[in-house]
Amino acid sequence: MKTCVSFEDLLRINRPQVDYMQKIGEAITDPNSLDACEIFTKQVRIVEGLLIQTYGIAAEFSKRATDLQEIADIWSSMAMFCNVVLQTLSLLKDKFPYCGAPQLYDMALDYKLECDKRFRGVLEEVSCQRVEIPKGILPELS
C-alpha cells in the first residue's frame, strides 16, 4: 500500500511542536536559569528543524505540482506556517534572548518573506496565462 501525505497533512503534523514550544516558554518562570534555557533551546531546535524540513518539502512539492493554483496553495500554506512560528516567537524571543529564539524568529521571517515572494511569482504567472496575445504579434499559421 502506498500512502500519500498532503502538504496540509504535514503542516497539521508539525503544528503541535510549535504549540509545545509556546507551552514550554510560557511555563518557565525564570528564563535566566540554566535548566530553563536548556529545555527551551531543545524545543527551539526541534521547531527549527521542522521549519527547514517543511520548507524543503514545500519546494519539492511545488516542483512536482502540475497546476499553478496548487503551487500557489503550497506557498500560501507554508507562509501561514511561518506566521504561526513568528507569532509564537514574537514574545518568547524577548523572554529567551540567549536560547535560540531570536535566531529562529529571524529564520522564520526569512522563510516567510521567501514564501511570499514565490506565492506572488505564481500569481503573476497565473495572471499572464489569462492575458490574450494581441493579434498580429505572432505570425499567423495557414
Protein Blocks (a to p, Z undefined) as FASTA:
>chain_A
ZZdddfklmmmmmmmmmmmmmmmmmmpmblmbmklmmmmmmmmmmmmmmmmmmmmmmmmm
mmmpmbfklmmmmmmmmmmmmmmmmmmmmmmmmmmmmnommmmmmmmmmmmmmmmmmmmm
mmmmmmmmmpccdehkaccdZZ
